[in-house]
């Protein structure tokens, strides 16, 4: 179902962007750039949100979920994003969807949170193609939708050249690294923080080969699952907006001493797996 939504949005939003730009809605220069581009981004969101969320009401800025990102990106291909969930209500959140309005495929990722996973913070890096609202929408067990948004000034993130050359990227593709962080000494819970780094070009399909100038086909991590033993911490269905070498940092509630296990599947059907023992210094 969601895969169909990703494909549908990828085809339709390019047309929306062109129409908006042609009509003078999206203007990215001059002193009024922010207001004009905010309005253009909002117009795109109003056109696509039904495909993403249906006709359900969306509650804005209730405090259940919050998104933070730099107001102006230093690198539009590597924009840091932090998502926070109210710890008192985190147990009732089942999915978190991140949307970047003006990107050719605006649904950057949908995260499913495991039951009792204890995830209250998730950080990653995204591509932002132009001045845009970045949105996160939390869906609760009861079906409520809660949204937070922030505006980012950026340009060209989806077409920016890859950091690595193709041979280097292919040689290391699928390699993973996990960093584990102990909870603060004053913490009264068994919450722990992990940072997962995956080597993958995550090509957007809008980048050009520097030699041939042909477009490099889209090739990215589409599905990701992170668990402790057989307990899901979180899973992701991602799109072209997740940056090269995907990087996710998050907290979770530790249960027992089972290994941390990761499985990633890319759009070519390649499956990458790894596991690590839980660091006892973090318990």
C-alpha positions, 0 to 999 in steps of 0.5 A, spaced: 500 500 500 505 505 502 509 502 496 504 504 491 503 511 494 511 512 494 510 511 486 504 515 485 507 521 489 514 521 485 510 521 478 505 526 480 509 531 485 514 533 479 508 535 475 505 540 481 512 543 482 512 545 474 505 548 475 507 551 481 513 554 478 510 556 472 505 560 475 510 564 479 508 561 486 515 558 487 520 564 487 527 563 491 530 569 490 529 576 493 527 579 500 520 575 499 523 568 498 521 565 504 514 567 504 513 566 497 516 559 497 512 557 504 506 558 500 508 554 494 510 549 499 503 549 502 500 549 496 503 542 494 502 539 501 495 541 500 495 537 494 498 531 496 496 530 503 490 526 501 494 521 498 499 520 504 494 520 509 487 520 506 481 525 509 483 524 516 483 531 520 491 533 522 492 536 529 498 541 528 503 542 534 499 539 540 506 537 543 506 529 541 511 530 536 516 535 534 521 536 528 527 540 528 532 542 522 536 548 521 533 554 518 538 554 512 542 548 510 549 548 510 549 542 505 542 541 502 544 533 500 545 532 508 540 536 512 540 534 519 533 532 522 531 531 529 524 528 531 522 528 538 516 524 541 513 526 548 515 520 552 509 521 556 505 519 550 510 515 546 507 508 547 501 510 543 505 512 537 505 507 532 508 510 526 511 517 524 511 519 517 516 525 514 514 529 508 519 534 504 513 538 500 517 540 494 522 534 493 520 529 487 518 524 492 515 528 498 514 522 503 522 521 505 520 515 510 515 512 514 517 509 521 514 504 524 515 503 532 515 497 535 510 496 541 513 498 548 520 500 544 520 506 548 523 511 542 522 518 543 528 521 539 530 519 532 535 523 528 537 522 521 539 526 514 535 528 508 536 531 502 532 537 501 531 540 493 528 547 495 525 551 500 520 547 503 516 545 509 519 539 513 513 535 516 513 529 521 506 526 522 505 521 528 499 516 527 497 514 534 494 507 536 487 510 536 488 513 529 489 520 531 494 524 526 499 529 530 503 534 525 509 538 527 513 542 521 519 546 520 521 551 514 528 549 511 532 554 506 536 549 501 537 548 494 539 542 489 539 537 495 536 531 490 541 532 484 547 534 488 553 529 486 555 523 490 560 524 495 563 517 493 565 515 486 561 509 484 566 504 484 568 506 492 560 506 493 559 499 490 565 496 494 563 498 501 555 498 499 552 494 505 557 495 510 554 497 517 556 500 523 553 501 530 555 505 536 552 504 542 551 510 548 550 509 555 544 512 558 545 518 563 547 517 570 541 520 572 537 516 568 532 512 572 530 508 566 533 502 561 533 507 555 539 507 551 541 510 545 544 507 538 547 510 532 546 506 525 550 507 519 549 504 513 554 504 507 550 505 501 549 510 495 542 512 496 542 515 489 536 519 488 535 518 480 536 525 479 544 525 480 548 525 473 554 521 472 560 526 472 563 523 466 557 521 461 552 526 464 547 521 464 542 520 470 544 515 475 538 510 476 535 511 483 538 506 488 536 506 495 535 503 501 527 502 501 526 497 507 530 497 514 528 493 520 532 494 527 530 489 533 533 487 539 532 479 539 525 478 536 522 485 539 522 490 533 525 497 535 523 500 529 522 499 521 523 504 516 520 504 508 524 510 505 525 514 499 530 518 495 530 523 500 534 519 505 541 522 504 547 518 502 550 513 507 544 513 511 545 514 518 539 513 524 540 515 531 535 513 536 533 511 543 530 505 545 527 501 551 532 495 553 529 489 554 534 483 556 540 482 553 539 480 546 543 482 540 541 488 536 539 486 529 539 489 523 536 488 516 536 493 510 533 491 503 535 496 497 531 497 491 535 492 487 533 487 492 540 486 495 539 484 503 544 486 508 544 484 515 548 485 521 548 484 529 551 486 535 551 484 542 548 489 547 554 493 550 553 492 557 556 498 559 549 501 557 545 497 561 
